[in-house]
Amino acid sequence: MDEELKKEIRKMALQNSFEHGGQTQDKIILGKILGTKPEFRTKVKEITEDISEIVANVNQLSFEEIKKEIRENFPEILTPKEKIEQREGFPELENAEQGKVITRFPPEPNGYPHIGHAKAAIINSEYAKMYGGKFILRMDDTNPEAERMEYHAAIKVGLEWLGIKFDTVKSTSDDMELFYEKGMELINSGNAYICTCKRDDISKNRRERKACKCSFKDVEKNNKNWEKMKEKFKPGEAIVRFRGDMKADNAVMRDPVLFRIIDGKHYTLGEKYRIWPSYDLAVAIEDSIDGVTHAFRSKEFELRKEIIDSILDALNMRKPYQGFFSRLEFKGMPISKRIIKPLIEEGKVSWYDDPRLPTLEALRRRGIKPEAIKKFIMSLGLTKANTLAPFDSLEAFNRKFVDANSTRLFMVRNATKLTVKNLPVSSVEIPNHPVNNMGKRKIEIDENFYISGDDAKNIKQGMQIKLLGLGNIFIKKKGTEIEGEFIREGDITNILKIQWIPQKTAHEIKMIIPKVLFNGETFNEESLEELDVYTEPYYLQLKEGEEIQFVRFGYCRKDSQNQAIFTHK
Ligand SMILES: [Zn+2]
């Protein structure tokens, strides 16, 4: 095979390892070659062997070595990536004036914040930033039954972690008196009425596009019923409905709810109110009075645009521009409370910070950096096409943030004993990062080591291996334990280079490896892998939460002195 093709194969293998951070498979490279160079389709057999050899060789390299080789020989691999990074920011807004844009993020404090919240918050806050405008955080807290201070606090913590800054923080419930005032205005102008029908009848009428008898009652009767809603009616016995259009094709317009009775205890207001505004009414009035110029929310609210505009028209209030974006969810990692809550109750998932979940708390614990989430979300842009992103797509962004400052440490799993004779030193100093100046650590050694079981499998009597940072070893004997002898570095290329741990100071930790929670609709019973592994005592000196790259394994976050969580390759 010609050298040009070999070079091309090596480039593809390096690029694949660099972009996906893991072992490259022969078939991926073969597919790429056959895809780009049809002339080789008749020579599959010949090129397969070369691919196999080159890929095996590349798979031996560390991430740093791969990067170095790419930088030296194939810098073009790096260029398109940098271009993507430069294309930052969202598309320009219509009718937006510099300094006058006001956006908001109105989460309901009824659950822990997740990647979907991050998207809404980032899009709205970035637009405010782009136009030198203002950004409002508004807790949309008008459903006391579902909302709790715990969630309110978790949302604030999550947003703080994402580095999102607000010009104003408020709660929708601050304006209860105003909602009542506007509600009365709608009742008195005939734009709203009180419906005392049963829930089932209301649904049936909506389906059949028929008005109920309540919609014909006069203003006086509606005023009386409004008074009765304050005390006499029980929850579900009366609601205030907007006079929309029962014949409308948009079902949302068929006389939607404006107020309902809820006898729950609100987490800040207690039992002060029992008539609560609906989402449509609250968001319409709040966005208008808060001066919001551009309101972005996820696509499932798109049908509600019409009702929000209609309410504001009926009240002669200013309407903001409403924009929509696709909901963000990772494949196999549901964000819905209806799915996550039962998993926690059944003990299948430990808590909202379980590293398999897409909650902000879980992503943080897993070692995902807020800057990476932001860049990732910015890269998705404002498309409305629903995206079920693979988690890898976030990993690629995260890798860039963790690579530069994660300590490189040795870790072995399925430990096998290795004894080495004739070692010329009793300690070695190893840099904590191959490129950046992050100091060194001193490792005391004697002749007893642990190496990974996977590496032990590949070691045969009579071969040479390299213990990283230490030197070359000639393998004298291999049984359940391995015996070797230190030798001067030879000039053997393609030598197996492995990490190791001194037996006397080996520190055992639990390694948690999160995987997808669901395969399609089915819960993945093997979604959490736990390994008992050995690492260096230096691990104990790192701070909790620090990112580590275990050499030849991947990035992990130190969760505690005895536990690390696998972030990604
Ligand atoms: Zn009715």
Residues whose N, C-alpha, C, O or C-beta is under 5 A from the ligand:
A	BS01	ZN	C195 T196 C197 C212 K213 C214
